[in-house]
Amino acid sequence: MKIAVFAGGNKNFTASRLAVKLAETLAGQGHQAEVFAVKGKVAAKTQVPLVEYGATAKPKTLETLLKKEGVEFVISLMNLPACAAAIQNGIAFVYAENEGFKEDKAAKDKKTILKKAKKVLVIRTSQEPLNKKPYTGLKIQEVTNPAVWVEHYNYNKPACFKKENNIVAVGKLSKESGFDNLLKTWARLAPAHTSWHLTIVGDGTGKAALKKFIAKHGLEASTEIVSQQEDVYSLLRNADIFAYPALNPQNVDILLDAMASKLPCVACESAPVVELVSNGINGLIVNAGEEEPFTIALDDLMVNWGKRVAIAIEASKLKDRYSFDDFVRAFAEMLL
């Protein structure tokens, strides 16, 4: 069966991480799976075909694209136009979204469209009971937010890792990501930890200011900013610590992935972070936006190898609690 996995999202979240991993896993099970996404939304290389289209594409355009590709089943991850295109083509489809997800522009016909879905999967991102009111009249199934995890280390280190020990931080280059505070911390720590290297992975309007700070404080030899065009999971695989200085994140998928990938993490306190991190056990939580606590916590992990290992082992257990296999199974059952 030829399957189109659409990566949708909104201005704060992209489902490309899930779409790519889901399509690759389904392909490994013998299906013909392709990822469909707005051009530029899928940064990393994929092991399955990637079909891109314009950001302003209408359902009619996607309908034509589905016909051209000979698609027989559509999996839509937070992409309503894909659902509408599937309906027009008479193609069965399933829709999935994070609980509480809202489109950038409210769609008045959303429920009408989703009533025609084989199923609507709600990806749980909190421990509280699901508010089912928005899904009244729909065939819903709750699924656990899955972790995309990688084996912690291989010997083919990415070129951006210049030193023996590596800290990685991932996010949009904006004020909310807290990278300005992270660099202030790093300016204090780098001179005392000459074997360590910091890699910030992301894109955004804040890049120029961050690079200016790096140059002003002489951090060029120990610090690098790379685009999310890089393979983020290769960076996680070869990292030693994950830094998550985001101030008020709406989702913490990359933190979940890093922890499941057996990385000790330092994160600023927020409701989504507290859902994942038990402070001092599977990660370290510090007060949001304060430079001193983040500096102390990061320094503690850098100098204390035993603590890093103990936290990493506990963090890796999230891959069982947030199983990707269970997530895939929810879709695969509808392809039989």
C-alpha positions as CSV (number, residue, x, y, z in Angstrom):
1,M,0.0,0.0,0.0
2,K,1.3,3.4,-0.9
3,I,1.0,5.8,2.0
4,A,1.4,9.6,2.2
5,V,2.5,10.9,5.6
6,F,1.8,14.6,5.8
7,A,3.8,16.7,8.2
8,G,1.7,19.7,9.4
9,G,1.8,21.9,12.4
10,N,1.5,25.5,13.3
11,K,3.8,28.5,13.8
12,N,5.0,27.0,17.1
13,F,5.3,23.3,16.2
14,T,6.1,21.2,13.2
15,A,5.2,17.5,13.0
16,S,8.1,16.8,10.6
17,R,10.0,14.8,13.4
18,L,7.0,12.4,13.8
19,A,6.2,12.3,10.1
20,V,9.7,11.2,9.0
21,K,10.2,8.6,11.7
22,L,6.7,7.2,11.2
23,A,7.1,6.9,7.4
24,E,10.5,5.3,7.8
25,T,9.2,2.8,10.3
26,L,6.2,1.9,8.1
27,A,8.6,1.5,5.2
28,G,10.5,-0.9,7.3
29,Q,7.3,-2.9,7.7
30,G,7.0,-3.3,4.0
31,H,4.7,-0.4,3.1
32,Q,5.5,2.2,0.4
33,A,5.6,5.3,2.5
34,E,6.4,8.9,1.5
35,V,6.6,12.1,3.5
36,F,4.7,15.1,2.2
37,A,5.6,18.5,3.6
38,V,5.8,22.2,2.8
39,K,9.1,22.9,1.1
40,G,11.9,23.4,3.7
41,K,9.9,22.0,6.7
42,V,11.8,18.7,6.7
43,A,15.4,19.7,7.3
44,A,17.1,16.3,7.8
45,K,17.7,13.7,5.2
46,T,15.1,10.9,5.1
47,Q,15.3,7.2,4.2
48,V,12.0,7.5,2.3
49,P,10.9,9.7,-0.6
50,L,10.1,13.4,0.3
51,V,7.5,15.1,-1.7
52,E,7.5,18.9,-1.1
53,Y,4.9,21.5,-2.1
54,G,4.4,25.3,-1.7
55,A,3.4,26.8,1.6
56,T,0.3,28.4,0.1
57,A,-0.8,25.2,-1.7
58,K,-4.6,24.6,-1.6
59,P,-6.4,21.3,-1.1
60,K,-6.9,21.2,-4.9
61,T,-3.1,21.2,-5.4
62,L,-2.6,18.4,-2.8
63,E,-5.4,16.5,-4.5
64,T,-3.5,16.6,-7.8
65,L,-0.3,15.6,-6.0
66,L,-1.9,12.6,-4.4
67,K,-3.2,11.4,-7.8
68,K,0.2,11.9,-9.4
69,E,1.9,9.8,-6.6
70,G,-0.7,7.1,-6.7
71,V,-1.4,7.4,-3.0
72,E,-3.8,4.8,-1.5
73,F,-3.9,6.0,2.2
74,V,-3.2,9.3,3.9
75,I,-1.8,9.8,7.4
76,S,-2.2,13.5,8.3
77,L,-0.2,14.8,11.2
78,M,-1.9,18.2,12.0
79,N,-2.5,18.9,8.3
80,L,-6.2,19.6,7.5
81,P,-5.7,20.5,3.8
82,A,-4.3,16.9,3.4
83,C,-7.5,15.5,4.8
84,A,-9.6,17.6,2.5
85,A,-7.5,16.5,-0.5
86,A,-7.9,12.8,0.6
87,I,-11.7,13.2,0.8
88,Q,-11.8,14.7,-2.7
89,N,-9.8,11.8,-4.0
90,G,-11.9,9.2,-2.2
91,I,-8.8,8.1,-0.2
92,A,-9.1,6.8,3.3
93,F,-7.3,8.8,5.8
94,V,-6.4,9.1,9.5
95,Y,-5.7,12.4,11.3
96,A,-3.5,12.9,14.4
97,E,-2.8,16.0,16.5
98,N,-1.3,17.0,19.8
99,E,-3.9,17.5,22.4
100,G,-4.9,21.2,22.5
101,F,-3.5,21.8,19.0
102,K,-4.8,24.9,17.3
103,E,-4.2,25.9,13.7
104,D,-2.7,29.2,12.9
105,K,-5.9,30.1,11.2
106,A,-9.0,28.6,12.7
107,A,-10.8,26.2,10.3
108,K,-14.5,26.3,10.6
109,D,-15.0,23.1,8.7
110,K,-12.5,21.1,10.8
111,K,-15.0,18.8,12.5
112,T,-16.9,18.2,9.3
113,I,-13.6,17.1,7.7
114,L,-12.6,14.9,10.6
115,K,-15.9,13.1,10.8
116,K,-14.9,11.4,7.6
117,A,-11.6,10.2,9.0
118,K,-11.1,6.5,9.8
119,K,-9.9,7.7,13.2
120,V,-8.6,10.8,14.9
121,L,-5.6,10.1,17.1
122,V,-5.0,12.5,20.0
123,I,-1.4,12.6,21.0
124,R,-1.3,13.1,24.8
125,T,1.2,15.6,26.1
126,S,0.1,15.8,29.7
127,Q,-0.9,13.5,32.5
128,E,-4.3,15.2,33.1
129,P,-7.5,13.5,31.7
130,L,-8.2,14.5,28.1
131,N,-10.8,17.2,27.5
132,K,-12.9,15.3,25.0
133,K,-15.3,18.2,24.3
134,P,-13.5,19.4,21.2
135,Y,-13.7,15.9,19.8
136,T,-17.4,15.3,20.3
137,G,-18.8,13.2,17.4
138,L,-15.4,12.0,16.2
139,K,-13.9,8.5,16.4
140,I,-10.9,9.3,18.6
141,Q,-8.1,7.3,20.1
142,E,-5.7,8.5,22.7
143,V,-2.0,7.8,22.1
144,T,1.1,8.6,24.1
145,N,3.4,11.3,22.8
146,P,6.3,9.2,21.4
147,A,10.0,9.6,21.9
148,V,12.2,9.5,18.8
149,W,15.4,8.1,20.4
150,V,18.8,7.2,19.1
151,E,21.7,5.1,20.3
152,H,23.8,7.4,22.4
153,Y,27.1,7.2,20.6
154,N,28.9,6.3,17.3
155,Y,32.4,7.0,16.2
156,N,31.5,9.2,13.2
157,K,31.3,12.5,15.0
158,P,29.7,15.4,13.1
159,A,32.1,17.9,11.9
160,C,30.8,20.6,14.2
161,F,32.0,18.6,17.2
162,K,35.5,19.9,17.6
163,K,36.4,18.7,21.1
164,E,36.2,15.7,23.2
165,N,33.0,16.5,25.2
166,N,29.9,18.0,23.6
167,I,26.9,20.0,24.8
168,V,24.0,20.3,22.4
169,A,21.0,22.8,22.5
170,V,18.2,22.7,19.9
171,G,15.5,25.2,19.2
172,K,14.3,28.3,17.3
173,L,16.8,31.1,17.5
174,S,14.6,33.5,19.4
175,K,14.3,35.1,22.8
176,E,11.9,32.4,24.1
177,S,14.5,29.7,23.5
178,G,16.8,31.2,26.1
179,F,20.0,30.8,24.1
180,D,21.1,34.3,25.1
181,N,21.2,33.1,28.7
182,L,22.9,29.8,27.7
183,L,25.7,31.8,26.0
184,K,26.1,33.9,29.1
185,T,26.5,30.7,31.1
186,W,28.9,29.3,28.5
187,A,31.1,32.5,28.6
188,R,31.6,31.8,32.3
189,L,32.2,28.0,31.9
190,A,34.2,27.7,28.7
191,P,37.5,29.1,29.9
192,A,37.6,26.5,32.7
193,H,36.5,23.6,30.5
194,T,38.7,23.7,27.5
195,S,37.9,20.1,26.4
196,W,34.2,21.0,26.0
197,H,32.3,22.3,23.0
198,L,28.8,23.8,22.7
199,T,26.7,23.4,19.6
200,I,23.5,25.4,19.2
201,V,21.2,23.9,16.6
202,G,18.5,26.1,15.1
203,D,17.4,28.9,12.7
204,G,15.7,32.2,13.3
205,T,16.0,36.0,13.5
206,G,18.1,35.8,16.7
207,K,21.1,34.2,15.0
208,A,23.0,37.5,14.3
209,A,22.8,38.6,18.0
210,L,24.0,35.2,19.2
211,K,27.0,35.2,16.8
212,K,27.8,38.7,17.9
213,F,27.9,37.6,21.5
214,I,30.1,34.6,20.6
215,A,32.6,36.9,18.8
216,K,32.6,39.6,21.6
217,H,33.4,37.0,24.3
218,G,36.0,35.1,22.3
219,L,34.0,31.9,22.2
220,E,34.5,31.0,18.5
221,A,36.8,28.0,19.3
222,S,34.4,26.4,21.7
223,T,31.0,27.3,20.3
224,E,29.1,26.8,17.0
225,I,25.7,27.6,15.7
226,V,24.5,25.2,13.0
227,S,21.2,25.1,11.0
228,Q,18.5,22.6,11.7
229,Q,19.4,21.4,8.2
230,E,21.9,19.3,10.1
231,D,20.8,15.8,11.2
232,V,19.7,16.7,14.7
233,Y,19.6,13.0,15.7
234,S,23.3,12.5,14.7
235,L,24.1,15.4,17.0
236,L,22.1,13.9,19.9
237,R,23.8,10.6,19.3
238,N,27.2,12.0,19.8
239,A,26.5,14.5,22.5
240,D,27.3,14.2,26.2
241,I,24.9,16.8,27.7
242,F,21.7,18.3,26.4
243,A,21.0,21.9,27.4
244,Y,17.4,23.1,27.3
245,P,17.2,26.8,28.3
246,A,13.7,27.4,26.8
247,L,11.8,29.9,29.0
248,N,8.1,28.9,28.3
249,P,8.0,26.1,25.7
250,Q,4.6,25.0,24.3
251,N,6.0,21.5,23.6
252,V,9.2,19.7,24.7
253,D,9.5,17.0,22.0
254,I,13.2,17.6,21.5
255,L,13.8,17.3,25.2
256,L,11.9,14.1,25.3
257,D,14.0,12.8,22.4
258,A,17.2,13.8,24.0
259,M,16.4,12.2,27.3
260,A,15.2,9.0,25.6
261,S,18.5,9.0,23.7
262,K,20.3,8.6,27.1
263,L,21.4,12.2,27.5
264,P,21.6,14.0,30.9
265,C,19.7,17.3,30.5
266,V,19.6,20.6,32.2
267,A,16.3,22.4,31.6
268,C,14.5,25.5,32.8
269,E,11.4,25.0,34.8
270,S,8.1,25.0,33.0
271,A,4.9,22.9,33.1
272,P,5.9,20.7,30.1
273,V,9.4,20.2,31.5
274,V,8.1,19.1,34.9
275,E,6.0,16.4,33.1
276,L,9.2,14.7,31.9
277,V,12.0,15.6,34.4
278,S,12.2,14.4,38.0
279,N,14.8,16.9,39.2
280,G,18.0,15.2,40.2
281,I,16.9,11.8,39.1
282,N,16.6,11.8,35.3
283,G,17.6,15.4,34.7
284,L,18.2,18.8,36.3
285,I,15.6,21.6,36.5
286,V,16.6,25.2,37.3
287,N,14.7,28.4,37.6
288,A,13.7,29.8,34.3
289,G,15.6,32.8,32.9
290,E,18.2,32.9,35.7
291,E,21.8,32.6,34.7
292,E,23.4,31.5,37.9
293,P,21.3,28.3,38.6
294,F,21.8,27.1,34.9
295,T,25.6,27.8,35.2
296,I,25.9,25.8,38.4
297,A,23.8,22.8,37.1
298,L,25.7,22.6,33.8
299,D,29.1,22.9,35.5
300,D,28.0,20.1,37.9
301,L,27.3,17.7,35.0
302,M,30.5,18.7,33.2
303,V,32.8,17.9,36.1
304,N,30.8,14.9,37.5
305,W,31.0,12.0,35.1
306,G,29.3,9.6,37.5
307,K,26.3,11.9,37.9
308,R,26.0,12.3,34.1
309,V,25.9,8.5,33.7
310,A,23.4,8.0,36.5
311,I,21.0,10.7,35.2
312,A,21.4,9.4,31.6
313,I,20.4,5.9,32.6
314,E,17.3,7.1,34.3
315,A,16.5,9.5,31.4
316,S,16.7,6.7,28.9
317,K,13.8,4.9,30.5
318,L,11.5,7.4,28.9
319,K,11.8,5.5,25.6
320,D,9.7,2.8,27.3
321,R,7.2,5.1,28.8
322,Y,6.8,7.1,25.6
323,S,7.1,4.2,23.1
324,F,7.4,5.0,19.4
325,D,6.4,1.4,18.6
326,D,3.0,1.9,20.3
327,F,2.6,5.1,18.3
328,V,3.3,3.3,15.0
329,R,1.0,0.4,15.9
330,A,-1.9,2.8,16.2
331,F,-1.6,3.7,12.6
332,A,-0.5,0.3,11.3
333,E,-3.6,-1.4,12.6
334,M,-5.7,0.8,10.2
335,L,-3.6,-0.4,7.2
336,L,-4.6,-4.0,7.5
